[in-house]
Amino acid sequence: MDLHDLAHKRLELSRWLAAYQDDNAWRNIEAEHYAYLRDRANELLQLGEVSTDTRNRIAEAAFEKYQAYLRLNTAAETQWAWHYEYLVHEAETLIGKIGGEGHLFAHPDRQLMGCISVTPGVVPRLIRYVDYDPVVVGIVDGLLIKRPDAEPWRMTLIRNPNAKRWAAG
């Protein structure tokens, strides 16, 4: 039996699972989110909603996901990562924003400037299509987009401390 088998057993357990699956909260407020899930699992046990075994399973699952997101969030601060958002600067000027799907949009007019290609075995590159042909704008190296004929663009990770906070219902 995995966690998803518990989804429709009790409403409060379903709410816990919904919070557990909230990747946005894990990406932005991982420690606080883990603390909520751990405390909520303890409440469910105290209220008799779940058994000790179930409480231990869901608390352990939350801890494992917390550890995984700690690693992912740390890596995202030093190199571009899928599903994270970044501001892109040329020197000190903000030129655009890379969304979680890897598209670079210009600031402030939101014109598509390119997309990061993540072909397996190939270094990530920022590509722009011109007349249906891909043109490499730059190579992604850590938090830099190295352009062949200009200064590199610098990326900074956007962390949203105002991500949805789950609260006991």
VEXVEXKOL-25382 format. One line per field, with one value per residue: residue number from 0; x, y, z of N, C-alpha, C, O in turn. Coordinates in steps of 0.05 Angstrom, whole numbers, m for minus. Each point is the difference from the previous one (the first is absolute). Layout:
<pakols>
n	c(NUM:...)
neast	c(X:...)
nnorth	c(Y:...)
nup	c(Z:...)
caeast	c(X:...)
canorth	c(Y:...)
caup	c(Z:...)
ceast	c(X:...)
cnorth	c(Y:...)
cup	c(Z:...)
oeast	c(X:...)
onorth	c(Y:...)
oup	c(Z:...)
</pakols>
This chain:
<pakols>
n	c(0:1:2:3:4:5:6:7:8:9:10:11:12:13:14:15:16:17:18:19:20:21:22:23:24:25:26:27:28:29:30:31:32:33:34:35:36:37:38:39:40:41:42:43:44:45:46:47:48:49:50:51:52:53:54:55:56:57:58:59:60:61:62:63:64:65:66:67:68:69:70:71:72:73:74:75:76:77:78:79:80:81:82:83:84:85:86:87:88:89:90:91:92:93:94:95:96:97:98:99:100:101:102:103:104:105:106:107:108:109:110:111:112:113:114:115:116:117:118:119:120:121:122:123:124:125:126:127:128:129:130:131:132:133:134:135:136:137:138:139:140:141:142:143:144:145:146:147:148:149:150:151:152:153:154:155:156:157:158:159:160:161:162:163:164:165:166:167:168)
neast	c(17:m21:34:19:28:34:15:m8:42:33:m38:m8:m20:m45:m22:m7:m33:m40:m10:m17:m44:m4:m5:m42:m33:m12:m26:m42:m29:37:29:m4:18:44:17:m3:29:39:5:6:41:29:m1:22:43:18:3:41:22:33:9:4:m24:m45:m13:1:m37:m38:m2:m10:m43:m25:2:m24:m44:m11:0:m37:m35:5:m9:m42:m20:12:m20:m40:15:0:m41:13:m38:3:m27:39:m10:m1:26:m20:41:m14:34:m3:13:m34:16:10:m30:27:m26:m37:m23:13:m41:23:m10:m12:39:m42:30:32:29:m25:18:m33:26:m14:38:m37:22:m30:19:m39:38:m7:m38:25:m41:23:m44:31:m38:m18:21:12:m16:40:m32:m16:41:m27:9:m16:27:24:m7:19:5:m19:m42:m6:m12:29:m25:m15:14:m42:23:m31:10:m25:20:m8:37:m20:m25:27:m44:15:m10)
nnorth	c(m23:15:27:m12:m31:27:m2:m41:m3:29:16:m12:m39:0:11:m34:m29:15:m5:m39:1:17:m13:13:m26:m35:11:3:m34:m6:34:39:0:5:41:25:m4:20:44:11:m5:33:36:m2:8:41:14:m18:39:8:m31:m27:m38:2:m2:m41:m25:8:m18:m44:m11:6:m32:m36:3:m8:m43:m24:6:m27:m44:m16:m3:m37:m39:m4:m15:m44:m17:11:21:m43:21:8:25:13:18:24:m13:42:m28:44:m9:20:m42:m18:m23:m17:m9:m3:29:33:10:6:15:15:22:7:2:m12:31:m24:m10:m21:m31:m3:1:m26:17:m34:6:21:17:3:m6:37:m17:10:3:m18:23:5:38:m42:30:m16:m3:m39:9:m35:40:m41:31:m31:43:m40:45:m22:15:m29:41:m15:m35:37:m40:15:m24:m22:29:m37:38:19:m24:m20:29:m35:m5:1:m41)
nup	c(0:m37:m6:m39:16:9:m43:m12:14:m10:17:42:0:m4:37:30:m8:14:44:13:m11:41:m43:m11:15:m25:m35:13:5:m25:7:m22:m41:m4:5:m37:m35:5:m7:m43:m16:10:m27:m39:5:1:m42:m2:m10:29:m31:35:m3:9:43:19:m7:24:41:3:m3:37:31:m7:10:42:15:m8:27:35:m3:3:41:22:m8:20:39:m10:4:m42:13:m12:m29:m20:36:m43:32:m32:13:m10:10:m9:m42:21:m4:40:m25:33:m36:25:m25:28:14:m38:41:m41:8:9:m34:30:m12:m28:40:21:m21:42:m23:2:m35:m2:40:7:m17:45:m24:m5:4:m37:8:m28:m2:41:m2:9:30:m11:32:15:16:2:19:11:19:m22:m14:m4:5:m34:m2:34:13:30:m12:21:14:m1:30:m25:32:m2:13:m41:0:m35:24:5:m9:42:m18)
caeast	c(m17:16:m14:m23:m22:m12:m13:m29:m9:m10:3:24:23:1:11:28:13:0:22:24:6:3:28:6:7:26:22:3:1:2:1:m26:m19:5:m9:m29:m9:7:m19:m27:0:m3:m28:m18:4:m12:m29:m10:m6:19:15:28:14:m5:13:28:4:m3:21:25:m2:4:29:15:m5:14:29:3:m3:23:21:m9:1:28:10:m13:13:27:m2:m27:m14:m27:m23:7:m1:24:2:23:12:24:13:m19:m27:m18:m8:m21:m6:m3:m20:5:1:25:m3:10:m17:12:m13:m26:m21:m7:6:16:27:12:m8:23:m2:13:4:19:27:9:1:m24:4:m22:m5:m21:m7:m2:m10:m3:26:10:25:10:6:21:3:m6:22:m6:m20:7:m6:23:m6:25:9:m7:4:m18:m23:1:m26:m4:m23:m23:m12:m25:m6:m29:m13:m23:6:m22:m7:m20:m26)
canorth	c(23:24:23:7:m18:12:25:3:m13:21:27:13:m14:10:27:m3:m10:22:18:m16:1:28:4:28:4:m14:16:26:1:m28:m6:6:m19:m26:3:m2:m28:m16:7:m9:m29:m4:6:m21:m23:7:1:m26:m2:m19:m17:7:m9:18:25:m3:m2:26:18:m8:8:29:5:m8:21:24:m3:2:28:14:m4:13:29:8:m1:21:25:1:m6:0:m25:m1:6:23:25:17:26:0:27:7:19:5:5:m23:m2:m20:m19:m27:m13:m28:m17:5:21:26:21:27:18:m5:m5:m29:m12:m25:4:m26:m21:m17:m27:m19:m25:m17:m3:25:22:17:24:18:m1:16:m9:21:m13:m28:m12:7:15:0:27:m3:m25:3:m10:9:21:18:m8:10:5:0:26:22:m5:m21:8:m12:m8:m1:m16:14:m16:13:m6:2:m24:m8:m14:m18:3:m20:8)
caup	c(0:0:11:m15:8:23:m7:4:25:18:m11:10:m12:m28:2:5:m25:m19:8:m6:m29:m9:m7:3:28:5:m13:11:29:6:29:12:m11:14:27:m1:m5:24:22:m7:4:29:7:m10:18:25:m4:m6:m29:m12:19:4:m23:m22:7:m5:m29:m13:10:m14:m28:0:5:m24:m20:10:m7:m29:m9:10:m21:m25:4:2:m28:m16:7:m13:m29:m9:5:m11:19:16:m15:3:m13:m18:0:m16:19:22:m11:m3:m28:m3:21:m9:16:8:m24:m15:m21:7:m10:3:20:12:m20:0:m26:3:m9:m4:18:7:m10:19:m13:16:m10:m13:19:m5:m16:m5:m29:m11:m27:m20:m24:6:5:26:2:28:10:19:15:28:16:27:m2:m22:m27:m14:m28:m15:m10:18:28:10:16:27:11:29:7:14:21:8:29:5:m11:16:25:8:29:9:m8)
ceast	c(18:m17:m26:m24:m15:m18:m29:m9:m12:6:26:25:3:12:31:15:1:23:27:8:3:29:8:9:27:23:6:3:2:1:m26:m21:3:m10:m30:m9:6:m19:m28:m3:m3:m28:m19:2:m15:m30:m12:m7:17:12:29:17:m4:13:30:7:m2:21:27:0:5:29:17:m3:14:30:5:m2:22:23:m7:3:28:12:m11:13:27:0:m29:m13:m28:m20:7:m1:25:m4:26:9:23:13:m20:m29:m15:m9:m23:m3:m3:m20:7:2:24:m2:10:m18:13:m15:0:m21:m8:4:18:27:15:m9:26:m6:15:1:19:27:11:m1:m25:7:m25:m3:m23:m5:m3:m7:0:26:11:27:8:7:23:0:m5:22:m5:m23:7:m10:23:m7:26:11:m7:5:m20:m23:2:m28:0:m26:m21:m11:m25:m6:m30:m15:m22:10:m25:m5:m21:m28:m20)
cnorth	c(25:24:7:m18:11:23:3:m14:20:27:13:m13:9:28:m1:m8:23:19:m14:3:28:7:30:7:m12:17:26:2:m29:m7:4:m21:m27:1:m2:m29:m18:5:m9:m30:m7:6:m22:m24:6:0:m28:m4:m21:m17:10:m8:19:27:m2:m1:28:20:m7:8:30:6:m6:21:26:m2:3:29:18:m2:15:31:11:0:23:27:4:m6:m1:m27:3:5:23:24:16:27:0:29:1:23:4:4:m26:m1:m20:m18:m28:m14:m29:m19:5:21:27:21:27:15:28:m10:m30:m13:m24:5:m26:m20:m17:m28:m19:m28:m17:m3:25:22:18:25:16:1:18:m10:23:m15:m30:m15:9:15:1:28:m1:m27:5:m14:10:20:22:m11:13:3:3:27:24:m9:m22:13:m16:m6:1:m15:17:m20:16:m7:1:m23:m9:m16:m16:4:m21:11:m6)
cup	c(0:10:m15:5:24:m7:7:25:20:m13:9:m11:m29:m1:4:m26:m21:7:m6:m29:m10:m5:3:29:6:m12:14:30:11:30:14:m9:13:29:2:m3:24:23:m6:2:29:10:m9:18:27:m1:m6:m29:m14:22:3:m24:m24:5:m6:m30:m13:10:m13:m29:m3:5:m24:m22:8:m6:m30:m9:12:m21:m26:3:2:m28:m17:5:m14:m29:m8:4:m11:23:19:m17:6:m14:m16:m2:m21:15:23:m10:m2:m28:m3:23:m13:18:5:m23:m18:m22:12:m13:7:22:m12:m20:m4:m28:4:m13:m5:20:6:m8:19:m13:16:m13:m13:21:m5:m15:m3:m30:m7:m29:m19:m26:3:4:27:m2:29:8:20:13:29:16:29:m1:m20:m26:m16:m30:m16:m8:18:29:9:15:27:9:30:6:14:20:9:29:6:m13:19:25:8:29:6:m6:21)
oeast	c(17:m23:m19:m23:m22:m14:m8:m24:m21:20:14:20:22:15:15:21:19:14:19:24:4:14:23:19:17:21:22:15:m16:m14:m9:m17:m19:m12:m11:m17:m16:m10:m14:m20:m15:m11:m18:m20:m14:m14:m24:m14:m9:1:9:18:20:12:12:20:17:9:16:20:14:11:18:19:11:12:19:16:7:13:17:10:6:15:15:m3:11:19:m18:12:m13:5:m17:5:10:m14:20:m15:15:m10:m6:m17:9:m12:m14:13:m14:4:21:11:3:19:m7:m2:11:m24:21:m23:m18:m13:19:3:21:m16:16:m20:24:m10:22:2:24:m19:m7:21:m22:18:m20:19:m16:15:9:1:m2:18:m16:18:17:m19:11:5:6:m22:m8:m1:0:m5:19:24:1:8:m22:2:8:m18:20:m21:6:m10:3:m12:m8:m23:0:15:m22:18:m15:m7:m24)
onorth	c(3:m4:8:7:m8:11:21:m4:m6:3:11:14:3:6:15:11:2:10:14:0:3:9:5:15:11:1:9:17:m8:m19:m16:m8:m13:m19:m12:m10:m17:m18:m9:m10:m19:m14:m8:m14:m17:m6:m2:m20:m13:8:16:15:7:12:19:12:7:17:19:9:10:18:14:7:14:20:12:9:20:20:14:13:22:18:11:18:22:5:m5:m21:21:m8:5:m1:1:2:m11:18:m19:22:m20:6:m20:19:0:3:m3:m1:m10:m22:m13:4:8:2:3:m4:8:m5:m6:m20:2:6:m1:6:m5:m12:5:m19:9:m4:0:1:5:13:m11:9:3:m5:18:m16:m15:m24:23:m8:8:13:18:m15:19:m24:24:m7:23:m25:24:m20:12:4:23:m22:m1:21:m23:16:m7:6:17:m21:24:m20:m8:2:6:m19:10:4:m9:23:5)
oup	c(18:7:13:m5:6:18:9:3:12:m13:m16:m5:m10:m18:m12:m6:m15:m18:m9:m7:m24:18:6:4:14:12:0:10:16:9:16:16:7:9:18:15:7:12:18:9:7:17:15:5:10:19:m2:m7:m19:23:m15:m9:m13:m18:m11:m8:m17:m16:m6:m10:m18:m13:m7:m13:m17:m10:m8:m16:m13:m7:m11:m19:m10:m7:m16:m16:0:m14:16:m4:2:23:18:m24:22:m20:9:m7:m3:1:14:16:m11:m10:m21:21:m21:24:m9:2:m20:m15:22:m24:22:5:m10:8:m15:m5:15:m23:m12:18:m17:7:6:12:8:m24:m8:17:m23:5:2:m14:14:m15:6:m10:m18:2:7:m15:17:m12:1:m2:11:m2:6:m9:2:m4:m5:m14:10:m2:m8:5:m11:12:0:m3:13:m12:17:m7:5:5:22:m6:24:m2:0:16:m17:6:m4)
</pakols>
